[in-house]
Amino acid sequence: MRPNILWYCTDQQRFDTIGALGNGFVRTPTIDRLVAEGVAFTHAYCQSPICTPSRSSFMTGMYPARVHNTRNGNESFPTWPPLITKLIAESGYDCGMVGKFHLQSSGHRTEPRLDDGFRYWKFSHAPRDDWPDGHDYAEWVRERGGDLDAMRKSEERVPTEFHQTTWATERSIEFVSEERDQPWLLNVNVYDPHPPFIPPKSYADQFDAKAMPGPHFRESDLEQQARLKEIDFQGGAQRPETFDAKGEQARYYAMIAQIDDQFARILDALEATGQRDNTVVIFTSDHGETMGDHGLIQKGCRFYEGLVRVPLIFSWPNHFQSGLRCSGLVELLDMSSTIVELAGVSVPDYMQGRSLLPILRGEAPTDHFRDSVRCEYFDALDSHFTGGTGTFATMYRNNRYKLSVYHGHGLGELYDLERDPWEFDNLWDDPAHQQLKYQLIYESFDSHVMLTTDVGSRRIAPM
């Protein structure tokens, strides 16, 4: 019997925000329990450090450049490849989507539907009331007498009973509790802990900014970021105290604590309806957050660990290993291939991930899966809209080194993650590491650029 699949995706959550995986400052008992019951991939990387290309990638199983959807704000989504949920729905699954989708722009409109395979669709982009209709979350708040704009500006912020994370939980429980005679897949996309960092006051009060560890920052970061000032980011580098980095960290952790509490309600619903033993639960995020590291806040064209490394946890009682932590490099593309295979669908040849099922079942080693991982940032200039930056950059990371190339600028970063795990000492211009840099550039081109090249239609003849 094919399993149900609960695919829970947060927005902008770093890899190092889970208590059971080493963070003693955040509160995540539900996710901690999932780690204890399942398999945690501790070195999982997204394929873009911003929302739309990352989501486009894992919803198709292809690198963003190959999907031809590489930036936020796009008018439309390509007609090919099909979304993995379309393939899964066609195989007999009842598919549902709750929350943010963001494969196309929601600017000045609610995001148009695609041929996505979802029978159940409850949409929410940002937790604001900016859309006159079609924004299910804002309509839910209004029906209950709430005013999102007023609450967001208040001292209490949006309380839990009106919060987007709570709305997503209510809709998720509604979906999983339906009577059906077929397996289901539910893709839940909460907006938190995406900025602005404004948790309900009841959660914010649980975290003391003064007790926070603060970001990974050195004074030399300001000089390094000044060299990269031409490269697109949401803000310039500053000393952490100038933007209350510890306070932002406390509020960020408060948002994650609320996610954890609401996630527990969905898992409890699975238990109450007798479905937990036949449901694969996946917990992940689309990309991370700099959170003050290197003097940066939020996201953009950088590839630091806090921004591109994300949580990835699988759990399926009595089918997957429990309490297993895998240090091998994996990509969110591998999650995509795994989900397709779990649904009993043949993984299409064009998909660029590899199934993680051998590791999940205890049939493969946990310390090595990929030789390297790739992340991209392609924001081409657009003659119709001045928001394009023209920034093109790629990251190549193997087991020890990370290479980031900012194409067209003659700029880059090279880090020895074994000796310098938080990426303070840039070796790009270091004379002793020039041969290594050139070797990594070669490896990046040889092993990854070919994977993003679209060779055109199927070949049917020799000429």
Buried (B, 14 or more C-beta within 10 A) or exposed (E): EBBBBBBBBBBBBBBBBBBBBEBEBBBBEBBBBBBEBBBBBBBBBBBBBBBBBBBBBBBBBBBBBBBBBBBBBBEEBEEEBBBBBBBBBEBEBBBBBBBBBBBBBBEEBBBEEBEBBBEBBBBBBBBBBBBEEBBBBBBBBEEEEBBBEEBBEEEEBBBBEBBBBBBBBBBBBBBBEEEEEEBBBBBBBBBBBBBEBBBBBEBBEBBEBEEBEBBBBEEEBBEBBEBBEEBBBEEEBBEBEEBBBBBBBBBBBBBBBBBBBBBBBBBEBBEEBEBBEBBBBBBBBBBBBBBBBBBBBBBBBBBBBBBBBBBBBBBBBEBBBBEBBBBBBBBBBBBBBBBBBBBBBEBBEEBBBBBBBEBBEEEBEBEEBBEBBBBBBBBEEBEEEEEBBEBBBBBBBBBEBBBBBBEEBEBBBBBBBEEEEBBBBBBBEEEEBEEBBEEBBEBBEEBBEEEBEEEEEEEEEEE
